[in-house]
């Protein structure tokens, strides 16, 4: 997936980004419903009464990406709170967990695969996850980082150190 073709070209590379990972894949009908929620949210998104140049979309059927171009209007605490409120509303309506940071997401065989953090050592020891396995780095904070650093080989992320430790300790 080429994010450059999907993300709005008129948003600055430093636009602020939030990535929320769902505990499951959204169905097609849910995705259409999300589109309506996103459109309404972006239309109404304000910071101290000033409209936020915003964007929201569903990626890989499982990740909600919100973006605000702060070259137009800075995003305040209240406007960030309203985005969190949207995600909590989605959680309740669709019965999904959007805030569980204990589930790691990998792209394996053209599908998103979730791995509980507690199972990471086992996955590494048994070769299910390697430094080349594509990992969703949901900590990206800008449009530029989303494009270049969101879906990257696991060895290039914080997981790389965990993988090196397995090799050093002789458990690779």
N, C-alpha and C positions, 0 to 999 in steps of 0.2 A: 504494500500500500504506500503510495507516494503522498505523504502529508502535504507537500507543497501544492499539489493539485486540489486538495480538499479544503485546507485552511484558507481563510480570507486573505487575499494578497495585500489588501490595504491595511492590514494590522501590522504594527511595528514589530520587528524581531524581539524587542524587549517586553512585549505585551505579557502581562501576568497570566499564568496558567495554573489551573487546579485540575488534577486528575483523580477521579473517584472510580474505584474498581468494585464492580458488583460481585456478590457471592455466587451469582449464576448468570448464564446467558439470558438476555431478554428475548422474548418471542417476537415474531414479526409484528403482530398486532400491538404488543407493548411498545415496540420501537416507534410505530406510528403515533401512538399516544404520547410518547416522550417528545417527539418532534413538536407537537402542539404545545406541550408544557414549556419546552425550550424557547419556542417563538414568543410565547406570552411573557416568559421571564425576561428575555433579552429586551423586549419592547418596554417593559416596566422597570428595568434595572436602573437605579439612580444612586448617586453619591451626593449627599447633601442637597438633594433636589435637582441636581444636574444629571441628565441622562448619561449612562455609562456606555461607551462603545464596546458592546459585548458580543459574545459568540458562545454557543453551546451546541454540542453534538455528541452522538453516540458512536464509538469506534469499536470495531471487532465485536459488536453486539454486547459488549460487557463493560466498556469504560466510558464514563461520562467525562467529557473535557469541557471545562468552562474557561473562557479567555476574556480578558479586559485589556483594551489598548489604553494605557495610562497616559499616552501622549495627548489624548483628548481630554480625559477627566481622570484624576487620581481616584483610586478605589479606597474608600474609608472603611473603618471597622463596621459601620452599619451596613454598607453595601456588601461587605464580605459576609456578614451575618445573614443577609437576605439570601445569598447563594447557598450557605449551609442549610438554611431553612428549606430551600428548594430540594436539596439532596435528602434531607430528613423526610420531607413530604413524599418523595419518590420511594424511599425505604418503606414507609408505612403503606403506601398505596399498592406497591408491587410485591411487598413481603420479601425484600432483599436486604442484605447487609452491605452498606456502602462505605463503612468506616473501619472494617476489620483489616488492620495492617499486618496481621499474623499470617495472611494468605499471600503467598508469592505467586506471581503469574508468569508463565513461560509460554512461548509460542513454539509448539511441537507438532509436527505433521499437519501444518496449516490450521491448527486449532489452538485456542487459549486453554491452557491447562493450569489449574490452581494446585499449589502444593503448600500445605500447612508448614509454617516455619519449624515446628517441632519435628517434621519429617525430613528436613533438609540434610542432616548428616547422613541418614540412611540413603537418600537419593544420591548424594555425592559418592558415598562409599561403594555403591552398586552401579555407578556409571549412568544412572538415569539422567543426571544433570552433569554437563561438562562445561568447560570454559567457553565453548562455542554455542551452547544452547542459548537461544534468544530469550532475553528477559525483559519484562516491562518495568522500566525504572520510573515508577509513578511519582518520584520526588522531583521530577523536572519542574521548573518554576517559570520558564519563559517560553514564548512561541519558538524561538530559535532552539532552545534545549529540547523542546517537544519533537521538533523535526529531526534533530541530530543525535539525541541521547535517550529517547524514550524506549525504543525497541533496539536493544544492543546485546552483543554477546555477554553472557553472565560474567565471564572472566574480566570484563572491563568495568564492572560495577563493584559495589561493596562486597559482593559474593566472591570476587576474585581472591580476597584475603582468606576467606574460609576455605576456598579450594586449595590455595597454597599450603595452608596448615595441614590439610589432609595428606598432601604430597610429602611434606616435611616429616610428619609423624609416621609415614610409611603405610598409610591406609588408602592409598590411591588405587 
